[in-house]
Amino acid sequence: MTRRRLTPIALLLSLPLVSCNSTPTTVVGAEISAYVAAVMIEGVRGILQTGEAPTAAGGPNVTAPASVNGITGGSVELPLSGGQFRTVAVHVEGVSGYYLVQLPFDVTTTDAIITVAGNVPAPDFAVIFSSADANGVWGTGSATAVSVITVAGGDIQVSVTWNTAADVDLHVLDPSGEEIYYGNRTSTSGGELDIDANAACSTSNLRQENIGWKPSSAPSGQYVVRVDYWSACGAVRTDYIVTIYLRSNVPTVPGTPGSGVLLFENSFTGGGTQGGAGSGVPITTFTF
């Protein structure tokens, strides 16, 4: 099948989402779960805490990227580095509550996966990462400016993000068996592929694809999720994360690492399949 060209929305997403003049904003009285739905580091889920994040007391400092682009209900991976640390606190500037991740071993470098909430109060906000040593002594935190765009996602949302210029395709089969992917962007059931990044190796600044249903419209039944490596676009290896985001009023899927959030990590190698309908490696099957 001939690969599609960039659509108007893909062209829009090729523009930078964070400008040098953008200022993170928060909403007074909001809690962190309104901005960040889940945190995962080294396979350990962050536990939501109340109150203020720990303060620095001479412990190990940690460094995170200055900025990152994301989508509502999607996940992003951020490298963390610093002195030897075992515990990480993640909070949003100006917002109460934080996530605490206690690792089973000391690290100096790691990757943090944060899942953006499905309906954020503000599109630009700052996530602060702080670390502590094995004795619980905290160091100075590092801020990452997060800029998100709103995408399709009601009761069910499936997205994939990856870390290279490769063309990665998301495929979801709805309960009727209809496949939603770049060749069939909208299903009869209302599922919609509204982001198709890096199509035919046309690089964008948002390496994500997303499929969602409008609120209260997703049909009941079995859903199948697959991801296809359409083309490596010169990449030797491409790491990807698939996020299944269920809104808070939807029953939790067994095995979820967070409230309504299911994450899958893996990698692609090789040149790619240039596949169409029916292509892709199986990620998961779930019943709604």
N, C-alpha and C positions, 0 to 999 in steps of 0.2 A: 504494500500500500504506500502511495506517495505521501510523504510527511506534509502536514499542514503548514501554512505560513502564519506569521504572527497576526493575531486578531487585534482590533483596537484596544481591548483590555490588556493584552500582553504588551503592546507598545506602551501603554500607560505605565505598566509595572516596570518597564525598563528604565524609568526615570528614578533618580535618587529619592528615597523616602525621608532622609534626614538631612536637613540643611544646617550649615554652620550657625545660623541665627535662630534655630528652633530652640525653644525653652521647654523643658519638661514641666508638665502641669499635673496637679493632683486635685482630688475633690475632698474638701474638709469632711471628716467624719467617716470616710471610706475605710475599709479594711483591706489587707493585702490580697485576700482571696478574690476581691473584685477586680484585681489586676493580674494576679498570677494564680493559676488554678492548680499547679503542681510543680515540684522541683525534684530532679533526680540527679544524683552524683554517684558514679561508680556502682550503679545498680541499686543504690540506697535511696529510698523515698524520703523526702523532707517531711517532717512532722510539723503541723501548723501550731504555732505558739501565740499566746495573747501577750499584750503589753509591748514594751519597747525592746528593740534589738539590743544585744550586749554592747557595752561600750569598750573602747580600746584601753588596754592596761599594760602595754609593752609586749604583747605577744607577737606572733608572726603576721606580717603584712601580706596581703594578697592583691594581685593585679588582674583586672578583667578588661575586656575590650572597651574602648571608649563609647562605641555605639553599635546598635544592631537593628535590623529591620525585621518585622514579623507580621503575622496576621492574627486576627481574633480566632481563638480556638486552636491555634497551631503552636508548634514547638520550635525553639531555636536552641542551638548548642553553642556554649561560650567557653573558651579555654580559660582556666584559672592557673596562676602560678605565683610562687612566693616562697617564704620560708617554710620550714617543715610544719605542716598542720594536719589536724585530724578531724576537726569539726568546722562546719561552714554554716553561717547564718545568712539568710537571704531576706531582705526587706525592701520595701518601696519607700522612697523618700517622701516624708510628709504623711505617711499612712500607718495606721496601727497594725500590730501583729507582724510575725515573721515566720519563715520556715527554718527549722533546725535540722541539719543533716550530720549525723554522727557516723563517720567512717570507721571501719574495723582496723585500719592501719594508717600510718603516717604517709603523707604525700607531699611533694613539692610542686607537682603539676597534675592537673586533672581537667575534666570537662564537665560543665554543669548544663543540664537540660532544663530549661524553664518552659512551661506551657502557659501561654497567654490565656486569660479568661475569655469567655465567649462574648461578653458584653462589657468592655472596659469603660469606666466613667470618663476617661480622657485618652486620646490617641497617642500622647507623648508623655512618658514618665521615666523616672530614673530608678533602676534596680541596684541596690547596694549589696555587695558581697563582702562578708567579713570572715576571718578565720581564727581559730584558736589551736593551741598546741595540745598535747596529750594531757596536760595538767589543767586545761580549761582557761588558759590565759589568752585573752583576745588581743588582736592587733588592729591596725587601722584598715578600714574598709576601702573598697574601690567601686566607683559608680559606673554603670553602663546606661547610656541614654537609649531607651527603647521607643521605637516609632512603629505603630501598627496601623494597618488598614483593615476595615471591616469587610468580611467576606461572607459567603453563603454558609449558613449553619443554624438550624433550628434545633430540633430534638436530637438529630444525628448529624455529625460532621466528621469527615475523614480527610486528612491532609498528609502530605509528605514533604519533607525538607531535606536538602542534600548540600554537600560542601564543595562541589566543583562546578565547572562550566558545562558538565554533561547534561544531556536531555533525558530526564527521568519522567516516566508517565505513570499516573495514578489511574487504576481501573477499579470500579466498584459495581458489583452485580446486586440489584435490588431484589426483593422477595419474588418478583415476577420473573426473574432471570434476565431482565434487560440490563445491558452493560453500559455504564456511563464512563466515557473516556474521551480522548480528543476527537475521535471520529463520531461520537454521539454524545454531545455535551449536555443535553437535557433529556431526561427520561420521562415516560408517560406518568410515572409516580411523582414527578416534581423534583427529582434529584438534579443538581446542576453542577457542572464543572465550570467554575468561574475564574480560575487562575490556571494558565497553561504556560509555565515559564521555560525559557531556554529552548523553545520550539525550533527543531532543526538546527540546533547549536547557535541560535541567535541569543547571545548572552544577555541576561537581565540582572538587576541588582537584587531580585527576590527569587531565590532558588526554592520555590515552593509550588505545589499544586494543591487544589482544594475542591472537594465535592461536599455539598450540603443540601439539606432540605429546609424549606421554610418552617417556622414554628407550627407545631401541631399538624404537620402534613405528611411526615414520614410514615409509610405503611408498615404494618406489623409483619414479622416473618424473618427469614434468614438473609443475612447480608454477607457477601464474599468480597474480600479486599485483596487486590494484587498490585504489584509494582513492577513496571517494565523498564529495563535499561535500553531505551531506544537507541542512543548513541553515546559513546564515551566522550566524544568531542575533544579527543586528545588527552583525556585524563587517564592516568594509570590505575587509579582506584577511586571509587566514589562511595563515601559513607552516607547513609540515609537514615532518617527517623520517620516512622509512620505514627501519627497520632489519631486515635479515635476519641472524639470528645462528645460525651453525652451530657445534655443539660441537667441541671440539678433536679428537675422534676421527673427524670427518666430513671427507671430502676438501674442500679449499678450492675455492670457486667462482671461476672465472676473473675477474679484474678487481677482486677484493676489496681494500679499502683497509687491511685489517688481517686478522689471523689469524681466519678464519671470520666476519668482519663485513663486510656490504655495506650502504652507506648511500646514500639518495636524498633530495634536497632539492628542494622546489618550493613553489608558492603557489597558493591558490584566491582567486578574486574572484567577485562575483555573489551571488545570493540563495540558491543551493543547488538540488539536484535532487529532494530527497525520494524518492530512488530505492531500489529493493529489489534483488532478485536480478538479476544481470547488469549492475548499475550500476557506475560508477566509471571513473576514468582509469587506463590501463595503467601499471604501475610497472616491472615486470620479469617475465621468465619464466626459471626455472632448473631444472636437472635434478639430482635427488638420486640 
